[in-house]
Structure formats: structure tokens, C-alpha cells
Amino acid sequence: MPNGVDVLSIMALRLSARPQPALLATALALCMGVAFFMLEGVPQQVVYHLLSAGSAGAVLIGVRLHRPEASAPWMVMAAGLLVMTLADVAGDLVRSGTGVPDALPPVLYVVAWGLLAFAVRALALHRAPEGDRDAVLDAAAIVLAVALVLWRALLEPAVRDPGEAALTSAAVALFPLAQIALLALYLRLLFAGGARLVSVWVLALGGGVCGLAGSTAYTVLVATDAYAPGAWNNALWMAAYAAPGIAALLPDMKQLTEPAPPGSDLSMSRWTLLAAALVTTTATTSLTATRMSTTEVVVAALPVPLVVLWRLRRVLLAKQEAVAYAEQTSRRHQLLARLGALAASSDITALRAEACTALAEELGAEVRLVPAADGSVAPGVLASPVPTAPDLWRSLEADAGSSRRWTDGERSLLESVANVLTAVEARDASQRHVRWAADHDALTGLANRRQLMEVLEGISDDQPTTLLLLDLDEFKEVNDRHGHEAGDAVLVAAAERLRQVCRDSDMVARLAGDEFVVLCPEELSAGDQVALTSRIREALARRVPIEGGDVAVSASIGIATSHPGEPLTELVRTADARMYEDKRMRATHPSPRRPAAASRN
């Protein structure tokens, strides 16, 4: 049975994969919100501060529960919430006349907003490590549109109110400005690969939208002398405080510190926000144009249309690139299909020529095949990744001697073509090997009986031909005394020595066992026959090294010469009869020779 620690670990793992902690935190925040509006005075303030401080604690719990890859941004966010709580407490103390300096709350708010901004920016950098300019521009455009509307519809009338309730404190003006900056960062996080995550939407809607709405309402209420402790805008602020804690308790919060998977940024919701920002900016500018200066138009109204136009341009370019890439991919697939079809019906020479021509047209560069028989590849040469034999053409080089850099698509195409050529080379090599094996002896590499008979059948009966048939006399003794490996060594040595003493025009074949044939495509004179047999006997008489010593063999030789009109297939029979006659004579009148085997010791 698992021990207590294992049980706790299993429970924590299961709990971390479910949204129950976030649901419980949401329910608790709603209860605290209801309690806030039911209470008054100090209890009301305590509930408010407990919510913001509890959200910081929820962030820490979420980090411990889900263990994200990087916990620093979440820790900074928790610190920002705690500093924000201290700023709220300091504000309450200032209003109660306890002697706390009036400048302390604004300073603490600035520090808190700075920490929150740093945390959200760090999360965005984790989601898009290489940066995301489009996400920044889109967020900036939407926030500028929101800021323009808020300023024209709510803040500007309140600020320009000539009454005593007009804004007199810089701290009050900081609230909407800071929340607009935070909203921009939340939107950037949303656009930088965060739209798939529930935790990002909680941060953007709660910490961004609700925070800005609450700060804007607070500014207007103070400016119009309508603000009182416990006002309705506190509900929006409480939602903004609770959002980071709830987001940190969601299972997908750990993905906020991981790179976002590749995906398209052309989502309908994103373009809807940009379109709404453009329409809102245009309408607001048109309605309030008489009250806007040139500077206000340039700073507030002009950037949004420029960003939207830039994004549309990027979309068009991306579509053009996609179309071009699709056409290029289709063209290259057709090229490979054409080469594949040729591979089944053309020889390798024609296939190489077609490959070079097709690649030159596709890449706009001269392409040539480079042999790499020794397995090495020169610098700048693209090697096929599947070299199947050392003598295959397996590499391609374009613009020889240049410093051209291959794109991934070009490298893929070259490697595919190289693989096609490699496969065809391997197929042809296999076919050549099969044909060679059908006509040659596997042990000695000499022509076999089949090839010998085909050659004899192809020679005209009127062409004079001489055939020598040899039989190794002591071969059976070598096999019996020293084993088949020694016998194979004798056969290989005999084949090599026959090649050496015969002419290039002569055909040397292994008929069967220890019988060899030398076919001369002409009639040899008696003197030439004697000279050839002498060379053969002398070559075969040399001792053959084997394991543990060496052996010596001799040969019985029969010679036959064709006559006009005589079938050449009879040559083998005639030579065979004369070879046995020579063997009997050598057995009756043996010549002095060395023993068949001798020790090296």
C-alpha cells in the first residue's frame, strides 16, 4: 500500500489537473464581494483588504500546486498584489487622519502597478521568446481606441469641470492611466499565444477590463464629488484583485511560462477587435473633431488606422507567400513524380541528365552530379542522407565554388532527388549483381558453366576455337586432409593464376568442382598449346598457403580445337576425354613432384 506521502502526492496531482480550486476561489471571492456591500466601516475595509491579500496567497498556492516551468513571474505578480493591498491600507489610514503621509499611497500604487506590469510582460515573453511584434501592435491599437473613448466620453468632461470637484490629486489621475497600460500588457499576452488558455482570459477580462473600468469609474466619481467609501466601483476593483489568484489556480496556468505552439494569428475574434477599434476611433474622432487639436489627432486617432493598415498588409503578404509556397511545393512534387516515373522506365544515365535539367530549372542554378565513391563529401556539397553503396552517385552540388546558402525547401528538394537517384542506383546495382551471380561462380568470380555454354552457342561454327579443360589432381586429398576451407583457398588461387597466365581475350571459367575451362577465340598452334599448358602447369604448381602450412596441386589438361562445321558444344566433350587421357598417362608415368602438403614448422 502507498504511504501517506504517496497518497498526498497523488491527491495533489489529481487536484492540479482539475479546475476545482479555481471554482472554489471564485465562489469565495463572490461571497466576499457580497459581504463587502453588506458591511460598513472597518469590517468593510477588512473584507476588501483580505480579498486582495488572499488573491496574492492564491497565486502562491497555484504555483505550489501546478509547479510551472518558471515561477518568477507569478511570484512578482503576488508581490504586486501585496503591495497594492498595502497601498489600499495606507489610503484608508490617510483618510482616517492617522498621520500617514499623503504621498505614501501613490508611491505604493506606482510600485504595485510596476510589479504587475513586469509580471505580465514576463509571461508574454515566455509565451513568445522571440518576440511578437504583431501582438504588441494589435494590443496598442485596441488600447488606444479604448483610451480615446474613455477620455472623450468620461474623463475629459470630468477633468474640465470648473467646479471644486475637479481632479486635484495626481494619484487619482494615475488610476486609469496605469490600468490602460496593464490592459495593453494583458492583451499582448492574450495575442502572444494565450488565446487558447482560460487563465489568460481571466487575467485579461478581470485584471485588465474590470481594473480599467473600476479605475475610470473612480476617477469620474471623484471628479464629480460623488465618490464615497464602499461605492459600486469597488466591485470592479475586487474582480480585478481576484482575477490573478483565480488564474493561478487554473490547471493551464503552467503553460503561461512555456513557448506557445505555432498557430495562425488571423483569428476572427482578433480581427473583430481590431475592426471595432478602427470604427470606434473613427467615430470618436469625427464626433469630437472640433474639440481635438492636431497633436491629439496624431497621438490618439492616427495610430489605430495605421496599425490596422499595417496588419492588413501583413495578411496580404502572408497570403501571397502561402500561395507561392503552395505553387512551389506542387511544382516540386510534380518534379519528383516525373523522376519517379522515369526511374521505372529509363536507365540511370538518362535519369541523371533529367534530374540535373529539372533541378537547374527549379533552382535557377547549374546543378551537377558529384561522385563520392570514397564516402567523403566535399565542403558545400549536399549529400544524400541514405548512401547505400560506396560507388553510388549520392550527392548534388549547385553553383560549384559559390557561397550560396540553401533554404530548407531547397535542401529538402535536393535530398529527395538524391534519394531517388540513390534508390535507382541501388536497384540497378542489385540487378547487375543478380545478372552477375547468374553467369559467374560465387567462389572464384569466374564465368560459370551457364555463361560458357552461352558463349559457345554464340560463336559461329566456322570460327576456329581452342578449348582447354583442367582438373586439379590432388584437390580431393587437400579437402580430405585439411578441410573445405583449404580446398576453397586452392580453388581461389587456381582461378587467380589462370587469369594471370591467360590473355585478356581468353575466357576462363569454372565448369564444376575442381574443373576449369580456358576458351581461346582462335585456333592455337601446337607450339602455342604447349606453351600455354606449360605456363598453366607452372602457375598451378606453386604452393598455396593455408592455415597451418601450405599445399601443392597439379593439373590434368585436355585440349580440343574446333573444325569448320563441327558444333562447338562438342568441344567440351572432346577436351574432357583428352583431359582424362592425360590424367591416366600422368598416373602411369608420374613425374617427380613435391609432397601434396608440407608443414611450415
N, C-alpha and C positions, 0 to 999 in steps of 0.2 A: 504493500500500500504506500502511496505517496505520503511524505511527511507534511508537517504544517506549512513549511516554507514553499513546498511544491504546490500545495493547494492554493495558497495566496497568490503565487505567481500565475497559476492557471486562471484564477478568478480575475486577476488584473488584466491578463491578456484578452480574455473574453470581453471584459468590460470596455477595454480600449478599442475594440472593434465595433462597438455599438454606440449609438448616439444618446443613450440614456443619461449620462452625466450632463450633456448639454441641455437636454429637455428638463432635467431637474433644476439646473441653474436658471433656465428661462422662467420656469414656474416660480422659483424663489424670487427672481427679480420682479416679476409681476406682483407678487404678494407684497414685496417691499414698496413698490410703487403705490399700491392701494393704501398701505399703511401710512405712507408719507402724506397723502392728501387727507387722511382721516385724523392725523395728529396736528398739533400746533406747538410752536415754541421750540424748546430744546429737544424734546423727543423727536420732533420732525427733522431737525438738523442731524441728530444722531443716526436716524434711519438713512438719510441721504448720504452721510459720510461712510456708513457701513457698506452701502451698495458699491461706492467707488472703490473702497479699500478691499471689499470682498471680490470685486472683479479682478484686482491685482492678484489676490490669492488664488482665484480660479485659473488664472494664466499659469501660475507656478504649478498648480495641480495638473493642469493639462500637459505641461512639459514633462512632469514626472510620469504621467500616465502613458503618454504616447511616444516619448523619447524621440523627438525629431532629430534629424541629422545635425542641425545647427540650432542650439538653444539660445544663443546670444540675442538674436532679435526679439525673441519672446521675453527674455529677461529684461531687456531695455524697455519693452512695452509695459511690463509690470511695474518697473521703476517709474515710468511716466505717469501711470495711474496713481501710484502712491504720492508722487509729488503734486499731482492735480488734487488729490484729497487734502494734502497739507495746505495748498493754496485756498481751497474752499473753507477749511477750518480757520485759516488766517483771516479770510474775508469776514467770516462770522464774528471773529474776535474784534476786528476793526469796527464793525457796525455796533458792537455791544459796548465800545468805549473802554476796552481793557488796556489801552496804551500800546497796542501793537502798531508798529509804523505803517502808515498808509501805503508806502511803496513796496512792502513785503509781498502782498498778494499778487500784484502784476509781475514782479520778478519771478515768483514761483510758477505762475501760469506760463510765462515765457519758457522757463526751463522744462516744464511738463510738456508743452507743445513741441519743443525741440527734441525731447526724448522720443515722443510718439512718432514724430516725423522721421527721425533716424531709424526707428524700428521698422516702420512701414517701407521705407526706402531699402533697407537691408533685405527685407523679404522679397521685394521686387527684383533686386539684384540676384538673389538666389534662384528665383524663377527664370530669369533671363540673364545668365552670367555674361554673355557677350553684348548685353545692352539691347534695347528695343526702342529705336527712335520713333517708330510709328506709334507705339503705345504712349510715349511721352507727348507727342504732338496731339494725339486724339484726346488725351486727358486734359491737356492745356486748353484745347478749343472748347470742350464742354464746360470746363470750369469758368473760362472767360465769359461764355454765354450766360451761365448761371449768375456770375458776379455782376454782369451788366444789368440783368433783370432785377436782381435784388437791390442794386444801388439805385436804379431809376424808380422802381416801384415802391420801395420801403425805406431804404436808408437815407437817400438824398432828401426826401421831404422832411424826415425827422431831424436830420442834421441842420437843414436850413430853417427850421422853426425858430423864429426870433424870440420865442418865449424863454423863461428861465429853465425850462425842462430840456433845452437843447443839450447835446453832448458836451460835457465839460471835463470828462475824465478820459485820458488816453487809454486807461485799462479797459474801459467799455468798448472803445473802438477796436481794440486788439481781438476781441472775441470773433467777430465774423471774418476778419482778415486771416486769423490763424486757422479757423475751420475751413476756409476756402482752400488754403494751402494743403491741409490734411486731406480734404476731399480729392484734390488733384493727385496726391500720392496714392490714395485708395483706388482711384480709377486707373492709375498706371499699373498697380498691382493686379487689378481685375483684367486689364487688357494684356498684360505680360504673362499669358498662360494661366491665369487664375479663374477664368470664367467657368471652368468645369468643377470648381471646388465650392462647396457650401460655405465653408469657413470664410472665404474671400467675400462672398455676397453678404454675409453677416457683418463683416468689418466695414464694407463699403456702404451698405444701407444704414447700419446702426451707427458706427463711428463716424462715417462721412456725412451722409444725408441728414440723419437726425441731429448730429452735432452742429451742422451748419444751420439747420432750421431753428434749433434751440438758441444758438448764439445770435441769430438775426432777430428772433422774437425778443430776446433780452435787450438787444440794442434799441429796438423800436420802443419797447415798454419803458426803458429808462429815459429815452429821449422825449417821450410824451408824458413823462411823470406818472406812468400807470403801473410801474413795477412795485411789487410788494413781496416779501419773503413767502415762499410757497406758491408762487404764481404758476400758471399752467405750463409755461415753457420749461419748467423743471422736469416735466415728464419726458420731454425730448432729450434733455441732458442725461437723465437717468438711463434712457435707452442707449445713448452714446457711451456711457460708462460701462454698461452691462455687455455691450457687443464684443469687446476683446476677450472677456472671460468666457462667454459662450462659444466664441470661435475657437479658443484654445482647447476647449473640451470636446470639440468635434473630432472624429477619427481622421478626417483628411487634413487636419492642421499640419501634420508632419510632412505633407507634400509641399507645403509652402517654402520649405528650405531645400527643396530638390529641384533640379532643372526641369522646366516644363517640357512635355513631349512635343515633337514637331506637329504643327497644325496650321490651318488657314486662319488668317486674321480677318477674313471677309465675311464675318458672321452678320446675319440680318440685324440682330439687336445692336451691334456696334455701329452699323451704318445708320440705323434708325436714330441713335443718339446723336450722331454727327449731323444728320439731316435736321433733327429738332434743334440742335444748337445753331445751325445756319439760319433756319427760319426764325428762331427766337431773336437772334442778334439783329437780323434784318428788320424784323417788325419793331423791335425796341428802338433801333436807331431811327427808323422812319417816323415813329410816333414822337420821339423826343429830339428830333434833329435841331429844332430851333433853340434848344437849351444846351446843346453839345458844342464844345469848342473843337477846333481842329485837332488839338492834342488828344482830347477824349476819343475822337473818332479813330485816330491812328492807333491809340493804345488799346482801346476796348472793343471797337467794332470791326476794324480791318483784319486782325489776325485770324478770326474764325473763318471767313471765306477763303483766305489764303491757305489755311491748313486743309480745308475740305478740297480745294482745287489740287493741292499737292497730293492728297490721298487718292483722288480720282486719277491723277496722272500715274501714280504708282500702280494702281489697279490696271490701267490700260497697258502699261509696260509689262506688268506681270502676265497679263493675258497674252500679249504678243510673244513674250518669251515662252509661255506654255505652248502656244500654237507652233512656234518654231521648233521647240524641243520635240513635240509630238510628230511633226513632219520629219525631223531629222531621225528620230527613233524608227519611224515607219520605213524611211528610206534605207536605213542601215539593216533593218530586219529583212527587207527585200534583197539587199546585197548578200546577206548571209544565206538566205533561202536559195538565191541563184547559185552561189558557190556550192551549197549542199546538193543541189540538183546536178551540177556539173561533176561533183565528186563521184556520183554513181555511174556516169557515162563517159567521162573524159579521163585521159591519162594525167599523171601528176604534173607533167611539163605544161600542158595546156591550162591546168588549174592554177599553177603558179603565175603564169602570164596574165590570166584573167583576174586573179587576186591583186596583182600589182596595179593593173589598169584601173580596176574598180576603186581601190584604196586611193590612188592618185586623184581620181575624180572627186571622191568624197572628202578627202583631207586637204586637197589643194596643194599637195607636195609630192615630190618624187619619192616613190616607195620601191625598195628593192629587197630581195631576199638575201639573208646573210647566213651562210652555213656555220654551224657551231659544232663541228664533229668532235672536238675535244672537250665539249661540255662547258667551255668558258664563253662568256658573253662580254663583248667589248663595251666600254662606257658609252652611254647614250643609246644602246640598243635595247629594244623591248623584247624580252624573252618570253616564249610561251611557257605557261606555268605547268604544262604537262609534257615534258620531254620523255618520249617512250623509248628512244634508242639513240645512241651517241652519234649515229651517222645521219640523223634526220635534219632537214631544214626546219629549225624550230624558233627562229627569231626574225623580227621585222625591224627595219630601220628606215625612217623617213628623214629627208633633209640631212644627209650624211655630213657630219662635221659641224652642224649648226647647233645652237643652244636652245632649240625650240623646246618649250615646256608642254607636255601633253596634258590635256584636260582629262577628267575622269571618263567622259564619254568616248574620247579618242582612244584612251588606253583600253577601255572595255572592248571597243571595236577591234583594235589590233590584236588583243588577246584572243578574241573569238575567232578571227581569221586564222591566227597562228594555230589555234586548237583544231580548226577544220583541216588545215594543211598537215598538222601532226597526225591526225586520225587517218587521213588518206595515205600518208607516208607509211604509217604502221600497217594499214590494210594491205598496201602494195608489198611491203616487206614480208608480211605474213604469207601473201600469195606466192611471192618469189620463193620463200622458204618451203612452202608446200610443193611447188614445182621442182625445186632443187632436191627435196627429200624423195620425190618420186623417181628421179633419174640418177641419184647418187647413193653410194654406200655410206651409211651413217658413221661408221667407224673410221674409215680411211679417207673419205671425201672423194674417192674415185668414182667414175661412172659405174653404174651397176649393169646387170645383165639386160634389163629392160632398155636402157639407153643404148647399149651396144647393139642389140638386135634392131632397134630403130635406125641406127646409123648404117648398119649393114643393109637393111632393106632400102635405104635411100640411095645407096651407091649403085651406079649403073653396072650391069653385068659385064659390060665391055671395058670397064676401068680396072686395070691391073691393081691388085691389092695384096699385101702380105700381112699375115696374122701370126703372132707368137702367143702360145698358151703355156703358162708356167705353173708348176706345182711345187710347193715347198716340201722338201723331202723329210726333214726332221721336225716338222711342225707338230705332229701328234705327240712325239716324245717330249717336246717342250711343254705342251699342255698337260700331259700326264704327270710330269716330274715337278713342274714349277707353278702350275695353275693357269687359269684362264687369263688373269691379268698379264702374266708374262706372254701368253700367246697373243693377246691383243697388242702388246708392245712390239712383238715381232712383225705382226701384220702391218701396223702403222709405219714401222721402219722400212719394211719392204716396199710399201706404197710410195713413200717419200723417195727412196733410192731409185725406184723405177722412173719416177718423174724426172729425176736429175739426169739419168743416162739417156733418156729418150728425147727426141726432138719435140719442138712445140707443135709441129704438125701431126705428131703421132698421138693416138688416143690410148690412154692407159685406163683399164677397167678392172674391177674385181668381179670375177664371174661367180664364185661361190666359195665359202670356206677359205682354204689357202690357195685357191686357183686365181691367177691374174691373167689378163689379156693385154697385149700390145698390138694395136691396129695401125698399120702404116698405109697411108692412102696412095701407095705406089708399089711397084714390084721391085724388091730388093735383090740385088745380085748375090751370087753365092758368097763372094768376099764380104759384102756388106752384112749378110746374115751372120757370118762367122764373127765379124767384128762386134755386131750388136749383142749376140749371145754371150761373147766373152766379157763385154762390159757389164752385162746384167749379172753373170755369174760372179764376177769380181766384186761388184757392189753388194750383192746379197751375201757374199762370204764374210764380209766384215761382221765382227761380233756385235751383238745387240745388248746394251746394258739393261739389266733387270734388277729388281730388288734382291740384294744378297749376292750378286755376281753378274755374269753375262752369258749369253748363249750364241751359238753359231748355227746357221742353217745353209742348205744348198738348194738348188732348184733343178727340176727336170723340165726341159723346154721342148715343145713341139712347134715346128714352123710349117705353115701352109701358104701357098701363093695361088691366087685365083687365075683361071684361064678364061679367055673370051667365051661367052655363052654358058659358063658354069655358074650356077646360083651361088651368091656369096654366102648364103646361110650355111652352105656345106663346109665353109672354111673352118668353122669351129669344130665340126666333127673330125675333119681331116687332121687339124692341129692336135686335137685331143688324142687321136690314135697314135700320132707320132710322139706326143709327149709321153705316153705310156711305154712306147717302144724305147724311148730314151731312158726312162726310169728302169726298165728291165736290163738294158745294157749297163747302166751305172751300177745296178745291183750285182750283175755278173762280173764286171770288171771294175771294182771300186777303185777310185783314185785316193792316194794318201790325203787325209784331211785331219784337222784337229778334232778333239772330242766335241760333242754337241754342247757340253756345258763345262764351265770351269769356275772355280771359286776365286774370289778376289783376295782371300786371306792368304 
